[in-house]
């Protein structure tokens, strides 16, 4: 309902006509989630507790510099596209998670703020542009992720390899973590291609517990994701594997602990767990703000299970302080 400003008449109500569907346009928020088979049920908006705090960029940070360089090289970051709450802190420190293969995902996961649509053709200059940007920023550790590209026969694996190879050519001392999609229906092909240039850390997020997959990750399969991590580790036993989870979507503590056990059973070395934050009212609602004591229990359990490193806390994200995570796990 629109409230009129003092002294002004309220505007006449109008019947909004939805824009026609355009598969080539990037769909965000309601336009994206309206077409998924599992409809989002509105819930009471929970008040954010005191422990949910976002650090803003400081005046002497590199925030503006990073954004300018990204635009000059026609690059995207998941920090921007997914509306990450830590963007001010990370850009301010001169770190970013680069998102390759465009800014339109072929999936419509209703927890994620990355846009959906028919992807554009791959940019053959992107590996070079990415490598030059990383070199210009003098980054010692980078995370490269991507949208899902179900339209490509290899899911984009060859493009990952091209980006890794060019980055290593221009910045041989830089350590590279990749955060991959699940390569649904093409896992074997993708893993074979990745053999040409394995990263220093292989990351693929399970995101949530299997009971919530149909609602939160339509088009994905829990066991397929576990096997992607296990099969990569079998081929590259000396490369650290990593996965991340969100909490606050309605899962139970025991369900999270079972996912952690499953990850260790599939030879995953590193773990991240953070609080889910709703990007907009058209995304999945937050069912619970998980208390810091619960995060502490998850962290303790992770080390008891044998994870080499566990980053666990409300504001933790998969690539948040990824360089620190890798260092503490002995990767760099």
Rosetta blueprint (number, residue, H / E / L):
1 X L
2 X L
3 X L
4 X L
5 X L
6 X L
7 X L
8 X L
9 X L
10 X L
11 X L
12 X L
13 X L
14 X L
15 X L
16 X L
17 X L
18 X L
19 X L
20 X L
21 X L
22 X L
23 X L
24 X L
25 X L
26 X L
27 X E
28 X L
29 X H
30 X H
31 X H
32 X H
33 X H
34 X L
35 X L
36 X L
37 X L
38 X L
39 X L
40 X L
41 X L
42 X L
43 X L
44 X L
45 X L
46 X L
47 X L
48 X L
49 X L
50 X L
51 X L
52 X L
53 X L
54 X L
55 X L
56 X L
57 X L
58 X L
59 X L
60 X L
61 X L
62 X L
63 X H
64 X H
65 X H
66 X H
67 X H
68 X H
69 X H
70 X H
71 X H
72 X H
73 X L
74 X L
75 X L
76 X E
77 X E
78 X H
79 X H
80 X H
81 X H
82 X L
83 X L
84 X L
85 X L
86 X L
87 X H
88 X H
89 X H
90 X H
91 X H
92 X H
93 X L
94 X L
95 X L
96 X L
97 X E
98 X E
99 X E
100 X E
101 X L
102 X L
103 X L
104 X L
105 X E
106 X L
107 X L
108 X L
109 X L
110 X L
111 X L
112 X L
113 X L
114 X L
115 X L
116 X E
117 X L
118 X L
119 X L
120 X L
121 X L
122 X L
123 X L
124 X L
125 X L
126 X H
127 X H
128 X H
129 X H
130 X H
131 X H
132 X H
133 X H
134 X H
135 X H
136 X H
137 X H
138 X L
139 X L
140 X L
141 X E
142 X E
143 X E
144 X E
145 X E
146 X E
147 X L
148 X L
149 X L
150 X L
151 X L
152 X L
153 X L
154 X L
155 X L
156 X L
157 X H
158 X H
159 X H
160 X H
161 X H
162 X H
163 X H
164 X H
165 X H
166 X H
167 X H
168 X H
169 X H
170 X H
171 X L
172 X L
173 X L
174 X L
175 X E
176 X E
177 X E
178 X E
179 X E
180 X L
181 X L
182 X L
183 X L
184 X L
185 X L
186 X L
187 X H
188 X H
189 X H
190 X H
191 X H
192 X H
193 X H
194 X H
195 X H
196 X H
197 X H
198 X L
199 X L
200 X L
201 X E
202 X E
203 X E
204 X L
205 X L
206 X L
207 X E
208 X L
209 X L
210 X H
211 X H
212 X H
213 X H
214 X H
215 X H
216 X H
217 X L
218 X L
219 X L
220 X L
221 X L
222 X H
223 X H
224 X H
225 X H
226 X H
227 X H
228 X H
229 X H
230 X H
231 X H
232 X H
233 X H
234 X H
235 X H
236 X L
237 X L
238 X L
239 X L
240 X E
241 X E
242 X E
243 X E
244 X E
245 X E
246 X E
247 X E
248 X L
249 X L
250 X L
251 X L
252 X L
253 X H
254 X H
255 X H
256 X H
257 X H
258 X H
259 X H
260 X H
261 X H
262 X H
263 X H
264 X H
265 X H
266 X L
267 X L
268 X L
269 X L
270 X E
271 X E
272 X E
273 X E
274 X E
275 X E
276 X L
277 X L
278 X L
279 X L
280 X L
281 X L
282 X L
283 X L
284 X L
285 X L
286 X L
287 X L
288 X L
289 X L
290 X L
291 X L
292 X H
293 X H
294 X H
295 X H
296 X H
297 X H
298 X H
299 X H
300 X H
301 X H
302 X H
303 X H
304 X H
305 X H
306 X L
307 X L
308 X L
309 X E
310 X E
311 X E
312 X E
313 X L
314 X L
315 X L
316 X L
317 X L
318 X L
319 X L
320 X L
321 X L
322 X H
323 X H
324 X H
325 X H
326 X H
327 X H
328 X H
329 X L
330 X L
331 X L
332 X L
